[in-house]
């Protein structure tokens, strides 16, 4: 889907996305609309394909896999 970040965010929020293909261009713009919202539920993604073009564009294909599982931090011993 090209050109509608609002629609992409709505589809993700309503669990209506089967696959995400991200193209990353080797350019830093510094401004613009975020694809993913600042707030909201986290979504785990599984990388199913990755490749690059001769011009340096990387193409990644992901599938949503539900809520992510985060590792818990292990407390370290104090040396005081």
Phi and psi restraints in degrees (range 20) as a CNS / XPLOR table:
assign (resid 1 and name C) (resid 2 and name N)
       (resid 2 and name CA) (resid 2 and name C) 1.0 -111.1 20.0 2
assign (resid 2 and name N) (resid 2 and name CA)
       (resid 2 and name C) (resid 3 and name N) 1.0 136.8 20.0 2
assign (resid 2 and name C) (resid 3 and name N)
       (resid 3 and name CA) (resid 3 and name C) 1.0 86.2 20.0 2
assign (resid 3 and name N) (resid 3 and name CA)
       (resid 3 and name C) (resid 4 and name N) 1.0 4.0 20.0 2
assign (resid 3 and name C) (resid 4 and name N)
       (resid 4 and name CA) (resid 4 and name C) 1.0 -134.5 20.0 2
assign (resid 4 and name N) (resid 4 and name CA)
       (resid 4 and name C) (resid 5 and name N) 1.0 82.3 20.0 2
assign (resid 4 and name C) (resid 5 and name N)
       (resid 5 and name CA) (resid 5 and name C) 1.0 -61.1 20.0 2
assign (resid 5 and name N) (resid 5 and name CA)
       (resid 5 and name C) (resid 6 and name N) 1.0 -36.4 20.0 2
assign (resid 5 and name C) (resid 6 and name N)
       (resid 6 and name CA) (resid 6 and name C) 1.0 -62.0 20.0 2
assign (resid 6 and name N) (resid 6 and name CA)
       (resid 6 and name C) (resid 7 and name N) 1.0 -43.1 20.0 2
assign (resid 6 and name C) (resid 7 and name N)
       (resid 7 and name CA) (resid 7 and name C) 1.0 -67.0 20.0 2
assign (resid 7 and name N) (resid 7 and name CA)
       (resid 7 and name C) (resid 8 and name N) 1.0 -41.0 20.0 2
assign (resid 7 and name C) (resid 8 and name N)
       (resid 8 and name CA) (resid 8 and name C) 1.0 -60.3 20.0 2
assign (resid 8 and name N) (resid 8 and name CA)
       (resid 8 and name C) (resid 9 and name N) 1.0 -45.9 20.0 2
assign (resid 8 and name C) (resid 9 and name N)
       (resid 9 and name CA) (resid 9 and name C) 1.0 -62.8 20.0 2
assign (resid 9 and name N) (resid 9 and name CA)
       (resid 9 and name C) (resid 10 and name N) 1.0 -39.7 20.0 2
assign (resid 9 and name C) (resid 10 and name N)
       (resid 10 and name CA) (resid 10 and name C) 1.0 -65.1 20.0 2
assign (resid 10 and name N) (resid 10 and name CA)
       (resid 10 and name C) (resid 11 and name N) 1.0 -44.4 20.0 2
assign (resid 10 and name C) (resid 11 and name N)
       (resid 11 and name CA) (resid 11 and name C) 1.0 -61.4 20.0 2
assign (resid 11 and name N) (resid 11 and name CA)
       (resid 11 and name C) (resid 12 and name N) 1.0 -43.1 20.0 2
assign (resid 11 and name C) (resid 12 and name N)
       (resid 12 and name CA) (resid 12 and name C) 1.0 -62.9 20.0 2
assign (resid 12 and name N) (resid 12 and name CA)
       (resid 12 and name C) (resid 13 and name N) 1.0 -45.4 20.0 2
assign (resid 12 and name C) (resid 13 and name N)
       (resid 13 and name CA) (resid 13 and name C) 1.0 -62.2 20.0 2
assign (resid 13 and name N) (resid 13 and name CA)
       (resid 13 and name C) (resid 14 and name N) 1.0 -28.4 20.0 2
assign (resid 13 and name C) (resid 14 and name N)
       (resid 14 and name CA) (resid 14 and name C) 1.0 -102.1 20.0 2
assign (resid 14 and name N) (resid 14 and name CA)
       (resid 14 and name C) (resid 15 and name N) 1.0 15.6 20.0 2
assign (resid 14 and name C) (resid 15 and name N)
       (resid 15 and name CA) (resid 15 and name C) 1.0 54.9 20.0 2
assign (resid 15 and name N) (resid 15 and name CA)
       (resid 15 and name C) (resid 16 and name N) 1.0 43.0 20.0 2
assign (resid 15 and name C) (resid 16 and name N)
       (resid 16 and name CA) (resid 16 and name C) 1.0 -111.4 20.0 2
assign (resid 16 and name N) (resid 16 and name CA)
       (resid 16 and name C) (resid 17 and name N) 1.0 17.5 20.0 2
assign (resid 16 and name C) (resid 17 and name N)
       (resid 17 and name CA) (resid 17 and name C) 1.0 -108.8 20.0 2
assign (resid 17 and name N) (resid 17 and name CA)
       (resid 17 and name C) (resid 18 and name N) 1.0 123.8 20.0 2
assign (resid 17 and name C) (resid 18 and name N)
       (resid 18 and name CA) (resid 18 and name C) 1.0 -92.2 20.0 2
assign (resid 18 and name N) (resid 18 and name CA)
       (resid 18 and name C) (resid 19 and name N) 1.0 -31.5 20.0 2
assign (resid 18 and name C) (resid 19 and name N)
       (resid 19 and name CA) (resid 19 and name C) 1.0 -155.8 20.0 2
assign (resid 19 and name N) (resid 19 and name CA)
       (resid 19 and name C) (resid 20 and name N) 1.0 143.2 20.0 2
assign (resid 19 and name C) (resid 20 and name N)
       (resid 20 and name CA) (resid 20 and name C) 1.0 -122.2 20.0 2
assign (resid 20 and name N) (resid 20 and name CA)
       (resid 20 and name C) (resid 21 and name N) 1.0 126.5 20.0 2
assign (resid 20 and name C) (resid 21 and name N)
       (resid 21 and name CA) (resid 21 and name C) 1.0 -111.5 20.0 2
assign (resid 21 and name N) (resid 21 and name CA)
       (resid 21 and name C) (resid 22 and name N) 1.0 115.4 20.0 2
assign (resid 21 and name C) (resid 22 and name N)
       (resid 22 and name CA) (resid 22 and name C) 1.0 -106.1 20.0 2
assign (resid 22 and name N) (resid 22 and name CA)
       (resid 22 and name C) (resid 23 and name N) 1.0 131.0 20.0 2
assign (resid 22 and name C) (resid 23 and name N)
       (resid 23 and name CA) (resid 23 and name C) 1.0 -109.0 20.0 2
assign (resid 23 and name N) (resid 23 and name CA)
       (resid 23 and name C) (resid 24 and name N) 1.0 124.2 20.0 2
assign (resid 23 and name C) (resid 24 and name N)
       (resid 24 and name CA) (resid 24 and name C) 1.0 -112.0 20.0 2
assign (resid 24 and name N) (resid 24 and name CA)
       (resid 24 and name C) (resid 25 and name N) 1.0 118.1 20.0 2
assign (resid 24 and name C) (resid 25 and name N)
       (resid 25 and name CA) (resid 25 and name C) 1.0 -94.8 20.0 2
assign (resid 25 and name N) (resid 25 and name CA)
       (resid 25 and name C) (resid 26 and name N) 1.0 143.2 20.0 2
assign (resid 25 and name C) (resid 26 and name N)
       (resid 26 and name CA) (resid 26 and name C) 1.0 -77.7 20.0 2
assign (resid 26 and name N) (resid 26 and name CA)
       (resid 26 and name C) (resid 27 and name N) 1.0 61.1 20.0 2
assign (resid 26 and name C) (resid 27 and name N)
       (resid 27 and name CA) (resid 27 and name C) 1.0 -141.7 20.0 2
assign (resid 27 and name N) (resid 27 and name CA)
       (resid 27 and name C) (resid 28 and name N) 1.0 138.1 20.0 2
assign (resid 27 and name C) (resid 28 and name N)
       (resid 28 and name CA) (resid 28 and name C) 1.0 -105.7 20.0 2
assign (resid 28 and name N) (resid 28 and name CA)
       (resid 28 and name C) (resid 29 and name N) 1.0 118.9 20.0 2
assign (resid 28 and name C) (resid 29 and name N)
       (resid 29 and name CA) (resid 29 and name C) 1.0 -93.3 20.0 2
assign (resid 29 and name N) (resid 29 and name CA)
       (resid 29 and name C) (resid 30 and name N) 1.0 -41.6 20.0 2
assign (resid 29 and name C) (resid 30 and name N)
       (resid 30 and name CA) (resid 30 and name C) 1.0 89.4 20.0 2
assign (resid 30 and name N) (resid 30 and name CA)
       (resid 30 and name C) (resid 31 and name N) 1.0 -4.1 20.0 2
assign (resid 30 and name C) (resid 31 and name N)
       (resid 31 and name CA) (resid 31 and name C) 1.0 -158.0 20.0 2
assign (resid 31 and name N) (resid 31 and name CA)
       (resid 31 and name C) (resid 32 and name N) 1.0 171.6 20.0 2
assign (resid 31 and name C) (resid 32 and name N)
       (resid 32 and name CA) (resid 32 and name C) 1.0 131.5 20.0 2
assign (resid 32 and name N) (resid 32 and name CA)
       (resid 32 and name C) (resid 33 and name N) 1.0 179.6 20.0 2
assign (resid 32 and name C) (resid 33 and name N)
       (resid 33 and name CA) (resid 33 and name C) 1.0 -86.7 20.0 2
assign (resid 33 and name N) (resid 33 and name CA)
       (resid 33 and name C) (resid 34 and name N) 1.0 136.9 20.0 2
assign (resid 33 and name C) (resid 34 and name N)
       (resid 34 and name CA) (resid 34 and name C) 1.0 -71.9 20.0 2
assign (resid 34 and name N) (resid 34 and name CA)
       (resid 34 and name C) (resid 35 and name N) 1.0 141.6 20.0 2
assign (resid 34 and name C) (resid 35 and name N)
       (resid 35 and name CA) (resid 35 and name C) 1.0 -75.3 20.0 2
assign (resid 35 and name N) (resid 35 and name CA)
       (resid 35 and name C) (resid 36 and name N) 1.0 -43.7 20.0 2
assign (resid 35 and name C) (resid 36 and name N)
       (resid 36 and name CA) (resid 36 and name C) 1.0 -104.9 20.0 2
assign (resid 36 and name N) (resid 36 and name CA)
       (resid 36 and name C) (resid 37 and name N) 1.0 142.1 20.0 2
assign (resid 36 and name C) (resid 37 and name N)
       (resid 37 and name CA) (resid 37 and name C) 1.0 -70.3 20.0 2
assign (resid 37 and name N) (resid 37 and name CA)
       (resid 37 and name C) (resid 38 and name N) 1.0 158.2 20.0 2
assign (resid 37 and name C) (resid 38 and name N)
       (resid 38 and name CA) (resid 38 and name C) 1.0 -67.4 20.0 2
assign (resid 38 and name N) (resid 38 and name CA)
       (resid 38 and name C) (resid 39 and name N) 1.0 -32.3 20.0 2
assign (resid 38 and name C) (resid 39 and name N)
       (resid 39 and name CA) (resid 39 and name C) 1.0 -126.9 20.0 2
assign (resid 39 and name N) (resid 39 and name CA)
       (resid 39 and name C) (resid 40 and name N) 1.0 165.8 20.0 2
assign (resid 39 and name C) (resid 40 and name N)
       (resid 40 and name CA) (resid 40 and name C) 1.0 122.0 20.0 2
assign (resid 40 and name N) (resid 40 and name CA)
       (resid 40 and name C) (resid 41 and name N) 1.0 177.2 20.0 2
assign (resid 40 and name C) (resid 41 and name N)
       (resid 41 and name CA) (resid 41 and name C) 1.0 -69.8 20.0 2
assign (resid 41 and name N) (resid 41 and name CA)
       (resid 41 and name C) (resid 42 and name N) 1.0 144.3 20.0 2
assign (resid 41 and name C) (resid 42 and name N)
       (resid 42 and name CA) (resid 42 and name C) 1.0 -76.8 20.0 2
assign (resid 42 and name N) (resid 42 and name CA)
       (resid 42 and name C) (resid 43 and name N) 1.0 150.0 20.0 2
assign (resid 42 and name C) (resid 43 and name N)
       (resid 43 and name CA) (resid 43 and name C) 1.0 -130.2 20.0 2
assign (resid 43 and name N) (resid 43 and name CA)
       (resid 43 and name C) (resid 44 and name N) 1.0 128.0 20.0 2
assign (resid 43 and name C) (resid 44 and name N)
       (resid 44 and name CA) (resid 44 and name C) 1.0 -79.3 20.0 2
assign (resid 44 and name N) (resid 44 and name CA)
       (resid 44 and name C) (resid 45 and name N) 1.0 143.6 20.0 2
assign (resid 44 and name C) (resid 45 and name N)
       (resid 45 and name CA) (resid 45 and name C) 1.0 -125.5 20.0 2
assign (resid 45 and name N) (resid 45 and name CA)
       (resid 45 and name C) (resid 46 and name N) 1.0 140.2 20.0 2
assign (resid 45 and name C) (resid 46 and name N)
       (resid 46 and name CA) (resid 46 and name C) 1.0 -105.8 20.0 2
assign (resid 46 and name N) (resid 46 and name CA)
       (resid 46 and name C) (resid 47 and name N) 1.0 125.5 20.0 2
assign (resid 46 and name C) (resid 47 and name N)
       (resid 47 and name CA) (resid 47 and name C) 1.0 -75.8 20.0 2
assign (resid 47 and name N) (resid 47 and name CA)
       (resid 47 and name C) (resid 48 and name N) 1.0 120.8 20.0 2
assign (resid 47 and name C) (resid 48 and name N)
       (resid 48 and name CA) (resid 48 and name C) 1.0 -110.6 20.0 2
assign (resid 48 and name N) (resid 48 and name CA)
       (resid 48 and name C) (resid 49 and name N) 1.0 -15.9 20.0 2
assign (resid 48 and name C) (resid 49 and name N)
       (resid 49 and name CA) (resid 49 and name C) 1.0 -161.9 20.0 2
assign (resid 49 and name N) (resid 49 and name CA)
       (resid 49 and name C) (resid 50 and name N) 1.0 147.4 20.0 2
assign (resid 49 and name C) (resid 50 and name N)
       (resid 50 and name CA) (resid 50 and name C) 1.0 -152.3 20.0 2
assign (resid 50 and name N) (resid 50 and name CA)
       (resid 50 and name C) (resid 51 and name N) 1.0 135.0 20.0 2
assign (resid 50 and name C) (resid 51 and name N)
       (resid 51 and name CA) (resid 51 and name C) 1.0 -156.5 20.0 2
assign (resid 51 and name N) (resid 51 and name CA)
       (resid 51 and name C) (resid 52 and name N) 1.0 170.0 20.0 2
assign (resid 51 and name C) (resid 52 and name N)
       (resid 52 and name CA) (resid 52 and name C) 1.0 -136.0 20.0 2
assign (resid 52 and name N) (resid 52 and name CA)
       (resid 52 and name C) (resid 53 and name N) 1.0 157.0 20.0 2
assign (resid 52 and name C) (resid 53 and name N)
       (resid 53 and name CA) (resid 53 and name C) 1.0 -96.9 20.0 2
assign (resid 53 and name N) (resid 53 and name CA)
       (resid 53 and name C) (resid 54 and name N) 1.0 165.0 20.0 2
assign (resid 53 and name C) (resid 54 and name N)
       (resid 54 and name CA) (resid 54 and name C) 1.0 -59.8 20.0 2
assign (resid 54 and name N) (resid 54 and name CA)
       (resid 54 and name C) (resid 55 and name N) 1.0 -23.4 20.0 2
assign (resid 54 and name C) (resid 55 and name N)
       (resid 55 and name CA) (resid 55 and name C) 1.0 -86.2 20.0 2
assign (resid 55 and name N) (resid 55 and name CA)
       (resid 55 and name C) (resid 56 and name N) 1.0 0.0 20.0 2
assign (resid 55 and name C) (resid 56 and name N)
       (resid 56 and name CA) (resid 56 and name C) 1.0 93.8 20.0 2
assign (resid 56 and name N) (resid 56 and name CA)
       (resid 56 and name C) (resid 57 and name N) 1.0 5.4 20.0 2
assign (resid 56 and name C) (resid 57 and name N)
       (resid 57 and name CA) (resid 57 and name C) 1.0 -75.3 20.0 2
assign (resid 57 and name N) (resid 57 and name CA)
       (resid 57 and name C) (resid 58 and name N) 1.0 129.0 20.0 2
assign (resid 57 and name C) (resid 58 and name N)
       (resid 58 and name CA) (resid 58 and name C) 1.0 -101.7 20.0 2
assign (resid 58 and name N) (resid 58 and name CA)
       (resid 58 and name C) (resid 59 and name N) 1.0 141.3 20.0 2
assign (resid 58 and name C) (resid 59 and name N)
       (resid 59 and name CA) (resid 59 and name C) 1.0 -122.1 20.0 2
assign (resid 59 and name N) (resid 59 and name CA)
       (resid 59 and name C) (resid 60 and name N) 1.0 117.5 20.0 2
assign (resid 59 and name C) (resid 60 and name N)
       (resid 60 and name CA) (resid 60 and name C) 1.0 -119.1 20.0 2
assign (resid 60 and name N) (resid 60 and name CA)
       (resid 60 and name C) (resid 61 and name N) 1.0 135.7 20.0 2
assign (resid 60 and name C) (resid 61 and name N)
       (resid 61 and name CA) (resid 61 and name C) 1.0 -113.9 20.0 2
assign (resid 61 and name N) (resid 61 and name CA)
       (resid 61 and name C) (resid 62 and name N) 1.0 124.9 20.0 2
assign (resid 61 and name C) (resid 62 and name N)
       (resid 62 and name CA) (resid 62 and name C) 1.0 -123.3 20.0 2
assign (resid 62 and name N) (resid 62 and name CA)
       (resid 62 and name C) (resid 63 and name N) 1.0 152.9 20.0 2
assign (resid 62 and name C) (resid 63 and name N)
       (resid 63 and name CA) (resid 63 and name C) 1.0 -121.9 20.0 2
assign (resid 63 and name N) (resid 63 and name CA)
       (resid 63 and name C) (resid 64 and name N) 1.0 132.5 20.0 2
assign (resid 63 and name C) (resid 64 and name N)
       (resid 64 and name CA) (resid 64 and name C) 1.0 -64.8 20.0 2
assign (resid 64 and name N) (resid 64 and name CA)
       (resid 64 and name C) (resid 65 and name N) 1.0 139.4 20.0 2
assign (resid 64 and name C) (resid 65 and name N)
       (resid 65 and name CA) (resid 65 and name C) 1.0 -124.6 20.0 2
assign (resid 65 and name N) (resid 65 and name CA)
       (resid 65 and name C) (resid 66 and name N) 1.0 20.3 20.0 2
assign (resid 65 and name C) (resid 66 and name N)
       (resid 66 and name CA) (resid 66 and name C) 1.0 97.8 20.0 2
assign (resid 66 and name N) (resid 66 and name CA)
       (resid 66 and name C) (resid 67 and name N) 1.0 -155.2 20.0 2
assign (resid 66 and name C) (resid 67 and name N)
       (resid 67 and name CA) (resid 67 and name C) 1.0 -74.2 20.0 2
assign (resid 67 and name N) (resid 67 and name CA)
       (resid 67 and name C) (resid 68 and name N) 1.0 137.2 20.0 2
assign (resid 67 and name C) (resid 68 and name N)
       (resid 68 and name CA) (resid 68 and name C) 1.0 -73.2 20.0 2
assign (resid 68 and name N) (resid 68 and name CA)
       (resid 68 and name C) (resid 69 and name N) 1.0 153.3 20.0 2
assign (resid 68 and name C) (resid 69 and name N)
       (resid 69 and name CA) (resid 69 and name C) 1.0 -104.4 20.0 2
assign (resid 69 and name N) (resid 69 and name CA)
       (resid 69 and name C) (resid 70 and name N) 1.0 122.0 20.0 2
assign (resid 69 and name C) (resid 70 and name N)
       (resid 70 and name CA) (resid 70 and name C) 1.0 -102.7 20.0 2
assign (resid 70 and name N) (resid 70 and name CA)
       (resid 70 and name C) (resid 71 and name N) 1.0 141.2 20.0 2
assign (resid 70 and name C) (resid 71 and name N)
       (resid 71 and name CA) (resid 71 and name C) 1.0 -74.8 20.0 2
assign (resid 71 and name N) (resid 71 and name CA)
       (resid 71 and name C) (resid 72 and name N) 1.0 145.5 20.0 2
assign (resid 71 and name C) (resid 72 and name N)
       (resid 72 and name CA) (resid 72 and name C) 1.0 -89.3 20.0 2
assign (resid 72 and name N) (resid 72 and name CA)
       (resid 72 and name C) (resid 73 and name N) 1.0 146.2 20.0 2
assign (resid 72 and name C) (resid 73 and name N)
       (resid 73 and name CA) (resid 73 and name C) 1.0 -73.3 20.0 2
assign (resid 73 and name N) (resid 73 and name CA)
       (resid 73 and name C) (resid 74 and name N) 1.0 138.8 20.0 2
assign (resid 73 and name C) (resid 74 and name N)
       (resid 74 and name CA) (resid 74 and name C) 1.0 -92.4 20.0 2
assign (resid 74 and name N) (resid 74 and name CA)
       (resid 74 and name C) (resid 75 and name N) 1.0 123.5 20.0 2
assign (resid 74 and name C) (resid 75 and name N)
       (resid 75 and name CA) (resid 75 and name C) 1.0 -64.9 20.0 2
assign (resid 75 and name N) (resid 75 and name CA)
       (resid 75 and name C) (resid 76 and name N) 1.0 142.2 20.0 2
assign (resid 75 and name C) (resid 76 and name N)
       (resid 76 and name CA) (resid 76 and name C) 1.0 -99.6 20.0 2
assign (resid 76 and name N) (resid 76 and name CA)
       (resid 76 and name C) (resid 77 and name N) 1.0 153.1 20.0 2
assign (resid 76 and name C) (resid 77 and name N)
       (resid 77 and name CA) (resid 77 and name C) 1.0 -69.8 20.0 2
assign (resid 77 and name N) (resid 77 and name CA)
       (resid 77 and name C) (resid 78 and name N) 1.0 140.4 20.0 2
assign (resid 77 and name C) (resid 78 and name N)
       (resid 78 and name CA) (resid 78 and name C) 1.0 -79.9 20.0 2
assign (resid 78 and name N) (resid 78 and name CA)
       (resid 78 and name C) (resid 79 and name N) 1.0 141.5 20.0 2
assign (resid 78 and name C) (resid 79 and name N)
       (resid 79 and name CA) (resid 79 and name C) 1.0 -108.7 20.0 2
assign (resid 79 and name N) (resid 79 and name CA)
       (resid 79 and name C) (resid 80 and name N) 1.0 27.5 20.0 2
